Amino acid sequence: MKKEPAVWKHDDIPLIHADASGLFLKALDGVSDPETKRKTIGALFIDVFEQEAKKIGGAAFLAQGTLYPDVIASVCF
């Protein structure tokens, strides 16, 4: 399990970080269509969450991070 950055630490909330970057990169290799990428990422995200939730016997919340360029790309001008 990867150690969490201090900004993510909360005394009352146990956070689990799952690095599935290799899985995502492999699934997206050669994919250029943005909609296909979006659907692939969404499906894999849920799959990884379900796998991690089973390891701990369930989970109450699901969190996802994003990169700042994604925020810029999402803004409508």
N, C-alpha and C positions, 0 to 999 in steps of 0.2 A: 504494500500500500504506500502510496506517495505521501510525503509530509505536506500538509497544506500551508500555503502562505499565511502569514500572521493576519492579514486582512480578512481571511475566511474563518478565523478561529472564534468560536463562541463557546462559553462554558456550558451552556445548556443545550447546544445543538451539535450532535455528532455528525460531522460531514465526511463523506466518503468520496474520494476522487478516483474515477476510473479513466485511465488513459487508453482510449480506444482509437487513438489517432491512426495507427497502422491499419486497422480495420476500415476506417473511413477512407483513407487515402487509396487503399487497394480497391475498394468498391467504386471510387470516383475516377480511377485511372482510365483515361481515354474518353470520359464522358464530357461532352461540351455543351449539351443543351441545359440551360439554367433550370428549367422545370423538372427535368429528369434528375438533376443534381439535388434539387430541393426535396423531391420525393424520396430519393435514396438516403439522404441525410436524415430526414424525418423518421423513416422506417428503422434505420440503424440506431438512431438515438433511443427509440422506444425499446428495441431489442436489447441494447446495452443496459438500459435502466432495469428492465425486467430480470436480466441475468444478475445484476448487482443486488436487486431487491430480494431475490431468492437466496442469495448468500447470507443475508442478514435476517431473513425471516419476515420480510415485508419492509415497506418504506412509506412514510407519510407524505413526503414531498419530493419533487423532482425539480432540479435547477439546471439551467443551461447558460453557459457563457457565450459571448460573441466577441468578435474583433471589431475595433473601431472602423476599419474600412467597410465592414458589413453595415454599420449604422449609416455611414455616408451613402452607400449604394441604395439603402432602403428609403432615403428621404426623397419625397416628391418635390420637384422644382416647378 
